[in-house]
Amino acid sequence: MKKSVLFTLAVAVIALLSSCNNYEANTGELTGVGDGKDWYEPDPFGMVFIPQGAYNMGPNDQDIAFSYNTQSKTVSIDPFWMDVTEITNSEYKQFVRWVRDSIAKRMLVKAGIDDYKDQRDWSNVDPAVYDHDNPKTCYLNQEKEVEWNSEEEEVREALRPLFVQQHEQFYGQKEIDARKLVYEYYWVDLKQAAKRTNRYNFNDDFTGGEYKGTVIDEKGEVVRIKDRSSFIMKGRINVYPDTLVWMQDYTYSFNEPLAKTYFWHKAYNDYPVVGVDWLQAKAFSIWRTELMKSYQKSIGEQPFQDYRLPTEAEWEYAARGGLSLSMYPWGGPYTRNVNGCFIANFKPLRGRYGEDGGNRTLEVMKYAPNEYGLYDMAGNLAEWTANAFDESAYSFTHDLNPVYTYNALREDPPSLKRKVVRGGSWKDVAYFLQVGVRTFEYQDTAKSYIGFRCVRSYMGRDAMDWDASRF
C-alpha cells in the first residue's frame, strides 16, 4: 500500500513538472510562455549594485566658478551596476591585447595558416557571412594562442608588418606597432530607429512593406533606409592610449618617466588608465559587451544588458552614495577626516600635490569607498560620462533617467564634441571634486587626468524588498 501511494505521488510530481515546462500545452487557460524557472541576474565581477532612487541633481554649494551650467533638479534613476573602480591599466591592456591578437590571427589566416581559423563546420553558412578564404569575414579560433616567438619562418614573416619596422625602432627594441592596433566595432542607433518616420510601413494586407525614412550614417551622410541594417553604425579607432599625454598636458614639467612606462609596465597595473579619449572609452564598452555575450552564447545563456558609459545623472547619483545632500562622495563639506588627513587624491594645497599621499595618480582603492562601495568617485581621475555637454541640459532633459547625447562627427565644430566629465582629478582643486560640479572635455581629446568606468543596466525591477500589499 505504501509503495502504491509513493508511486502515485511520484507520477503526480512528474506530471506537474511536465506541465510547467511544456508551456505550449493547450489547457484553455492563459499560462504564459515561461520556461518553468525564475531568472536571476548574477552579480557581475568587479561591479556593485546601485538601487533605484530619486535625488536632487545639481550643486550643493556656491557656484564659485560662475559657470551657470547647473541647476537643482529632482530626478529619478533606475537601478544599475557600476564598476567599483575606474578602469585600470591591467583591464584596459586586456582590450588592447585582444585587438592585437585578433589582428595577428587575421594576418596569419591571410598567410594560409589555417590553425587560426574557427574549426567548426560552416559549410551550410552563407559565404557572404562566413568566407573561409577571406580573413575579414571568417571567424577566428579564439582558443588558439598567437605564437609570437615562433621559430617557423612562415609565422614570423606573416607577423612582421605588425611590428615597428627596424629603421623606426628605438634602441633596436622590437615592439608591436601601436599605430596598427585598430578596432572595428558596430552599434545599433536605436534613437534613429525609434523615429516614427523611420518605422517599417506594412502593406494593407501585411504581406510586405518598406522603409520610407532616411538615416544619418556614421559618416554624417543622409541615406535612404534600405532595411534594418541601415541602423547598424560602424566605427574604427586606434585603441592604444596616448602615452605622451603626461608630457603634452604639462610642457614645462618633467614627466618623461611616466610617458615611457605608465601604461605598459606591470608596476602600474592597478593604476587607472589615462590617455583614453571618449571615443576609445565607448569602443571599450562595446568590446566588453561582446566579450560577455560571446561567453554567454557558448554556455547557452541569455545575454545581459550592454556595458556602457554612465549617464551624467547616473554618475552623480552613484557618487552621492545615498547621501542626497552631501557635497562630496564621503559625506560632509570637508576634504579632511577627523585626524586632519586628506581623504582623496587631488590638489589640496598650493604647489603641494603630495599632501594627500600622491603627486599624481595613485593605485585604485587607496582611499575609503562611499556608501555604495565605489572607490575614487572624487579625485585620482576625472571620468567620462555618456552625456554630451550643454550648459542648459538640465532645463530640457527628462526627470526620469535624464540624458542628452549627440554623436559628433569628425568634421563637426568643437562645441558639438564636448562630453561631460565628472569627479575631479589628482591635479584639480577641491571644488571640482564636488558631486554636483560638471565640466567637459572634447570627445577626441585624451588627457593625463581623465579616465572612465562602465555601468550596466539592471534587468528587472529593483532588488529591494517592495510589496505594495503591505500598505
Secondary structure, 3 states (H helix, E strand, C coil): CHHHHHHHHHHHHHHHHHHHHCCCCCCCCCCCCCCCCCCCCCCCCCEEEECCEEEEECCCCCCCCCCCCCCCEEEEECCEEEECCCCEHHHHHHHHHHHHHHHHHHHHHHCCCHHHECCCCCCCCCCCCCCCCCCCCCCECCCCCCCCCCCCHHHHHHHHHHECCHHHCCCCCCCECHHHCEEEEEEECHHHHCCHHHCEEECCCCCCEEECCEEECCCCCEEECCCHHHHEEEEEEECCCCCCHHHHCCCCCCCHHHHHHCCCCHHHCCCECCCCCHHHHHHHHHHHHHHHHHHHHHCCCCCCCCEECCCHHHHHHHHHCCCCCCCCCCCCCCCECCCCCECCCCCCECCEHHHHCCCCCCCCCCCCCCCCCCCCCCCCCEEEEEEECCCCHHHHCCCECCCCCCCCCCCCCHHHCEEEEECCCCCCCHHHHCCCCEEEEECCCCCCCEECCCEEECCCCCCCCCCHHHC
